[in-house]
Structure formats: structure tokens, C-alpha cells
């Protein structure tokens, strides 16, 4: 391969960032399967292969720049186990990416993820709950148990690749190894495919999955649930607001209404707590909008220990009207004790 051809492949293989998008086009154009009727296809593919190996190795590129080739033994015949699909897959991912195959490997293993939105009441999110969701997922065929053959029959070894899953493609002095076109790399042939899954080994099935909602989850929070070894579910929670409680992180706020007499003389009042009914003690001469802290009565911390606090905001409710006796008592109290409030009262 002449040096000007190497420069051409540097551009087409995407080593130069401005034209990196040309990698996939070149790979498709030069693949032997696409150019089965072209007698020069093998030579072109060999040039791509050599350029790829040179450009991907700094030492080989220096050798190429000095001697014009890196393949001195190619003239005497050479056999390579390089998979064409592997070659092009690496091309697509780019030289500067270090030929990472993580994305490809993930899809090749059949690992799949699902996402659902789950509605929760404030109480369900606070206390935790087990809720069921229905999913349509690809799972092992229940009829053939994933064997792809009709029950009572078995897959047979692929005679095209002799059960190796690979076939040899002759490219001049080179012999390349690629995935068997007959069995698609599965190493077996299905002569009597399962009629339920059409020989795929899997079917789309409706599954009920129980989601253990942890106590204390927040609106918009996401959790990951493992369904099977290769299937996972991401659940995003949508938590409705409470008419009684107001959430602030792991703390919760609520209001408690007391009478004027309780505010003046003190007493007790029953209120709703997150986990139980609570008896709140009111101190004498409690002012409106006073805040009482109930330590540890708030929301449980997710994946941690302890709870937040429950803050109760006091509201004083005045009576709608006073009896003559009540009015007389209030007037006496105000006349003898009230001298700090600005303004006047009607006696």
C-alpha cells in the first residue's frame, strides 16, 4: 500500500475529526458481503485492514512511514483470525476512544432495562408499600424453554461451520474469520422451530413485578429493581401532596387549632402523626403561630438511620360569639391585666 493510500484511509477511517462520520460509510462499502460480485473487493478490504492496523498502532505507523509497509511476511502468505465484524465495530467507535466495546457488549448480552412511572399517595411514600406493576417483557419461551425447537426435538450442530459459530472468508493471501451466516454464530441449526416463539427462544410476555417502595421516598426519586439477571427496572415515583402534612426534606409540618381558653390556661390536643395519633401538650399562655417540635416524629431517612422531626404550628381559634357571662369575664380580665396592647377595646 502506497503512502498516499494510507493518508486516504486516515481521512476515510475518521482519524481526522472533521470527517469522522466517514467510518461507517467506508466499512459498508468495502465489506466483502456487500461486494460479492466485485473481483477487487478482497483487495480493497485488505487495504482497509492494513490501514486500520497501521493507524491504530503508533509503532506500526512509524514503521510504515519509514519502509512503506508493516507486513513483510504477507508476500509469503498469512492467516488472520481477525473478525471483519470486529474490525468494523472498532472502526465505528474510533481510534481516540480506545476501541471501547462496552455499548456493543451490553446489547450483545441481551441485557435490557425498562422504565415506569409509579403514582404514590403521601402516606404510601412516607410509610413504604409493596405495589405491583405489569410489564411486557421478552422472556424465555414457555413452550420450548428457550431451546427454539419444537418440544420433543433438539437443535442440530451447524454443518456449515462444524459447530464453531465461525466461518472462513478467503481474501487473497489472507483468511478472515467471521460469524457463520448459516447459524448466525449460534453453532446449531433449528430444523423444527418452535411454533410459539417462531424459533426465537423468547416471547413477549406480560409479567407482574412487585416493587418494594422504601419508606421516605420523595417525588421524582428513582429506584432500580432487578427483575432477572439480565433485566432491570427503573421506577420513578410521583408522590401526591397531603392536605394535612407539608414535607420539607425529612421533616414534616402540620397545623393544630386550639381554643382561646387552651391558649390561656394550657391543656392538651390530639393531632395526627405520620405513624400514630399524638397527644400534644399546650403550655399556658401559648401564642398563635407558636411552633412545637416533636423530635424524631418526621419522615424516615431513605437508606440511612433515624427520622426527621414533626413541627406543629399552633393556630388559635376565637369563638364566633360570647355569652353575657363570658363577655363579663373577659372584660374583667382585660380591665385588670391588659395594659400592653396598643389601641382600644369595646367594653
C-alpha angles and dihedrals in degrees: 000000000000120000093247088059090053089054089050091053090046087063097040095044090054102246087134105067098220091066101031091124090071093076097085093044092053093047092053093045095051100040110119092224091058093047100041092141096046112096090201094053093094092051092048092048090050090053091051090049093051093046091050093052093046097046092045093056121059094202093050091048091055089048090050092049090053103040104019094239142045097198106079093154094051089089090062094049129273135202120208129192091202110135111226090216089052090049094053093041089058090047091055092052093053139234095263092054092065091241093283112187100184095114093047094045091052094057092041092058092055093241109159137183132206132197129207137172115226124198116217134182118232089254094050091050092047099045100029126238143196111245130180125226128186119226134183102222136166108249141161113298107256092211102053096020090233095305091114091218128102112271107272094031132085135213115259128223112267108254093195094066097017091242095302097110089227134091131197122243116197114221106176107280090358131079112202126197118223138165113288109260092207101055098017090235096304091114091223138079124222109217096170106034121200109263093213097058097019090239095304097113092225137071135191106259134181109238131186112219122190112219115204101214108205118226115260100031116157132222109278094017117139130211131188120228122191109223099176134342091279102028129071134176128215112205122196115197124220107195120197120222123255122237090214107034131052117203125218109175105296092340123089131203131204138164130243122196118211133178126252089251092054090048091052101038102025126230140148136292132191117234138175117260127193093252104018145357112282134206109220119204115221116206119220116270094020112174126224114266091025111149124222119198120216103194118220094005094107133091122314115251111247112241091357143074131272135017137260124247134272115229118199117201113207121225121186117215117204119212116261091235141356130233118231091258093049091049092051091052092049093047091051091049094049093046093053102035113016111090104122101068115094118232130031138286128217111246 
